[in-house]
Amino acid sequence: MRLLLVTLLLLAIIAGCTSSEPLKDISSEGAGWVMFQHDLAHSGVAQEEVAPPLKLLWQAGTQAQIGYSSPVVADNLVLIGSTDWNLYAFDAATGKVVWKFPTGGEVHSTPAVAEGKVYIGSYDGSLYALDLATGKKLWRYKTKGEILTSPAVAGGIVYFGSFDGSIIALNAENGKKLWEKKTKGQVHSSPAVANGKVFTTSYHEYRVYALDAKTGKTLWSYETRGFIHASPAVYNGRVYIPSKDSFLYCLDADSGSELWRFETGAPIDSTPAIAKGMVYFGSYDGYVYAVDAETGEEVWKTEIGAQFIGSPIVSGDVVYIGALDGKLYALSAESGEILWNYRIGNMIYSSPAVAKGLVFVSSLDGILYAFAPESEK
């Protein structure tokens, strides 16, 4: 009996080690919403359930657009970049500016937070590491192109892309370059990291790449039929990537082979959120879609009548997504029914974030909005 129990225990350990689930960044667990689309796999799934209807709790802005960068939340701070060249840290409870850091260009990148540091890219071609509490610069790494992508931090390494066609890995502590992969096009999308692989794209090549996270070696690549602005998401051993060719592609994460593709009526720039076997995303055709993650079959689609660039996120049974009509929408994750919407000042390019019991979203009107459930006083 004892031998049987030992054997079963060993098999359980082996099964756990070979799981196809995306690796987690342990430095971010319980910290809020610390990177683009919440986590290294870009799941877009919140750890908290915040249900509509919502009420506006506070709003705070700058003298420039902040809607290209998406908010992240860590240690009671909401961090977001602005076209006035600054990265801002707002108090999550009040919206007051705690600190701001000036870069040398517009900040469209969404910051990432790990181990008390903030990592952010700028159109000045630099990736910066800052102290989370104070905004003090710790180090800077310069590339030869603008940085639109949002960094991912895993295992002490920062991964990001540049308009110079590079995908770069740096030591997160000191900014020393560990490796660099050159592509033949600009890198617009933000890297996802799972199971020892970095997944990213090259805009002008129409191509998805899987790279070895330690060495940068190309493990596989896959060519779509159009430019790729959205970022990959990883779920159950599969990579999901939208393209401007109107398709959402599902690829095997180990081999890069196409498993299925789903066609919409227009280009897709919206990075998908994936929860409970469902893939959610918006398209330029004015619809929000829910697709079965395993089969690629459409489960529902909801016509909004406005185009989507920003990415959806999932909180409990609700999908939140901002549209170019200037509205933040809440949809039923199960049926696609519109549960609630709120018009803010301008088009919404960014992805919402859920943390501290609130929903945060930014707009091209230069304002960051914080919403709370109406049931809360």
N, C-alpha and C positions, 0 to 999 in steps of 0.2 A: 504493500500500500504506500509506504514511504517513497519507494522508487517511482511509483506512478505519479505521486504528487510532485516530486522533483521534476519529472519529465514534463508534466503539464505546465509547471512554472517556467521551465526553459522555453517551451513552445510559445507561451504567452509573451515572454520577453522578446523572442525572435520576431514574432508577429508585430509587436510594437515598433521594433527597429526598422521593419520593412514597410511600414505604413506609407500609403501614397498621399496622406494628408499634408497640407502645406506646413512647413516649419514655422514656429512662432518666434518672434523676437521677445525673449523673456523680459527684456528691459522695459517693454511697453505694456505688459500685462497689468490691468487695473489702473493704468495711468490716465485713461480718458480716450482721446481720439488723436493719436500722436503722429500720424502721417497721412498722406493721400490715400483715400479709400480705407482708412482705419488701420490696416495691417499689411504685412509683407506680401500676402497673397492678393491684396486689393479686393478683399471680399465685400467691402462696403457695408458690413454688418455691425451694428452697434451692440455693445454689451448691456445697454439699458433700453427699457421700453418707454418711449415717450409718445403718447397717443394724442391725436387731435380730438376736439378743436384746440387750437393754440391761441395765445394772446401775445402781443408784442411786450417784452419785458424791458428792453432797452435797445437803443441804436447808437452807434458811434462811428465817426468817419474821419477822413482825411481830406485834404484839398485836391485829391486826385482819385483815379479809379483804383479800387482794390478788388474788383470782381474777377480778375483773371486767376489770381491765387485763391486757393480754398482754405478755410480756417482749420486749424488743429488746436487741440485743447490738452494742456498738461499743467499740473501743479497750479491750478486756479488761474491760469493764463490762457487767453485765446490769441494765437499767433497767426498773422496773415501779412502777405506782401502787398505792396502798392506801386502804382506807376510813378509815384513821386520819389522812387529809388530807395524807399525805406522798408524795413521789416518792422512791423508793429507788434507789441505785446499789450493786450488789453486785459483788465481785470474781468474775469469771467462773470462775476456777480453784478458788477456795476457798469462795465463798459469804459471805465476810465483808463487812459493810457498809463501803463506802468513804465515802459521804456520803448525806445525806437532805435533802430540801428541803420545808419546810412550806408548803402552800397554805391557802386559807381554806375548804376543803370536801373531800368525798370525791373520790378520783381514780380514775375508771373509764376514762378515756381511756388509750390506748396511746401512749407517747411516740414522737416522730420525731427522728432525729439527722441533722444536715447541717452541714458546715463547722465542726465543733467546738462546735456548739450543740445543746441539747436543747429541744424544743418539746413542751409538755404542757398539756392542758386540765383544768379542775377544776370541781367542782360549785359553786364560789363564783362561776362565770360568767366566769372569767378564763382567758386563754391566756398562758402564761409562756414566756419564753426564758431558758435557763440555760446557764452555761458547763459543758461536758461534763466537764472534768477536776475541777472543784471544786464544782459545784452552785450556784455564785453566781448570783443573779438578774441578768439583763441588762436585761430590760424586761418589762412586763406590759400586756396589753390586756383591758379589761373589757367584757363584753357584758351583756345584760339577762336572760340565762337560763343554766341549767346547761350545761356542755359535756361531753357524753358522747363525742363523735366524736374520732377520732384524726387529728391534723393530717397533711397531706402537704406536703412542701417541694420545690419545683421552680423552677429558674430564678431563685432569690433571692426567691421568694414563698412564704408560708405560707398554705395553704387549710384551712379548718375550718368546722364548723357549730355552731349553738347551739340550745338549746331555745326561744329567743325567735323561732325561725323564720328566722334569718339564715344565709346562707352568705357567708363573709367571706374576703377576701384581704388579707394584710398584707405589708409589706416585711419580709423575714426578718432584716435587719440591725438595724432600729430600731423595728419594731412599728407603723409608720405605716400607717393604713388606705389601701388602694388602691381597693377597691370593696366593695360589699355588695349581696347579692341577697336580697330578702325573699320568703319563701314563706308559705303559710297554715297551716303545721303545724310541729311540732317537727322538728329535724333530728337523727336518731339515727345514721345511717350515716356512715362516713368517706369523704371524697372520693377518687376515683381520678383520675389526671391522665394524659392521653395525647394526643399530636398536637394540642396547643394547646387542648384541651378539658378542662373539669373535670366529672366525672360524680358526681352525688350524688342524694339523695332527700329527700322531705318525708314524714314519717311519717303524719300525719293526712290528707294529700291523696292517699295511695296512689301518689304520682307520682315518676317518675325525671326528673331534669333533666340536660341537657348545656348547659354555660355556656362562653362564650369565656373562656379563661384570663387574658387580658390586661384585659378590660373587664367581665366578669361578665354580659354580655348573654346572654339566653336564646336558645340556638340551636334547641332543641327540647325537648319534654317528652312523657312517655308515662305514662298512668294505668293502674295495675294494678287488681286487685279487692280488695286488702287492705292493711293497714298494712305498712310496710317498715322493718324493724329492721336487716337485714343490709346489707352494703356492696356496691357494684358492683365487678366485676372486668372488665378489658378484655383482649381477645385477638384478634389478627388482624382488626382493624376491627369488632369486635363487643363489645357490652356485655352482661354476664350479671348478672342481678339476681334474687335470690329474694324472695318475698313471703309474708306470713302467709296469703295466699289459697291456699297449698299449691302454687303454681306457681314454677318457675324460668323466667324469661323471657330470651330472646336477642333483642337489638335491634341494628339497624344503627347503628354509632357516628356516622355522618355525618348520617343522616336521622331516626333514632329509630323507624323502622318495625319492626314485629314480624316476626322471621324464623321463630321457633318458640317454643313453650312446652312445658314438661315438667311433668306433674302427679305429685305424691307423695300420700301418704295423710293429710298433716297440714301445719300451718304450717311454714315454713322461716325460721329466723333465722341459719343458718350461711352465712357468706360463702364462695363457691366458690373452690377452688384449681384452676388450669388448667395442664396440662402435656401436651405431645406430643399435642395434639388431643383431650384428655379433660378433662371438667369433673367435679370431685369435690366432694361436699357431703353434709352430714347433715341429717336432718329429725326433727321431733317424732314421726314414726311409728316411730322406732327403727331406721331403716335408714341405711346409708351408700350413696350412689349414685355411679356413674360413667356419664356421659352423653357421647355423641359431640358435640364442640363444633360441628361443622359441621351435623349433621342433627337433633340433639336426641333421637336414638334411645338407649334404654337399652342400655348395654354389660353392666353387672352391677349388682346391689344385694346388700348383705350385711346380714343381720339381726343387730343387736347386742342388741336388747331394751331399750335405754335411749334416752332422748331426747337430742338434740343442740342446743346453742346455739352452742358454740364452732365455729371454722372449721378445716378440715383444712389440712395443709401437705404438700408432696411433697419427699422427699429421695431422689434416685435412682429406684429402682423401688418405693419404699415410701410409703404414705400414712399420716401420723400424725394422729390426731384424739382429742380428749378428750370424754368423755360425762358425762351427769348421774348415772351410776352410780358416779362416782369413779374410773373406769379410763381410762388412756391406752392407746389401741389402735394397733397397727401392722398395716396391711393391704397385701396385694400390689396394686400399682397396676394390674397387668394383669388379675388375676382376682378381686380382692376377698377372697381368702383371708385369714383372720386369722392373722398370723404370730407375734404376741406381744401381751401386754397386762400392765399393771401397775396394781394398785389403790393409789391414794394416799388422802389423808385425807378428801376431801369432793368435792362436785360440781365438775366442770371446766367453767367458762364460757369460759375463755380459749382462745386459739390457741397451739399450740406454736411454738417458734423453734428453728432449727438453725444453729449457728455454733460455731467453735472445736472442731469434732469432737464436739460434744455436742448433746443435745436438752434444751431448757428448757421447762417448763410450770408454771403456777401453779394453785392450787385455792382454793376458798372456805374451806379450813381455815387460810388465812393463810400458807401456806408456798410458797416457790419451790423447785422440784426441778430438779436437773441430772442427766442420765443420760448414761452413756458406753457404748460397745459392750463387751460382756462379754469380747471377745477382747483388749481393752487391759488392761494391768496397772496 
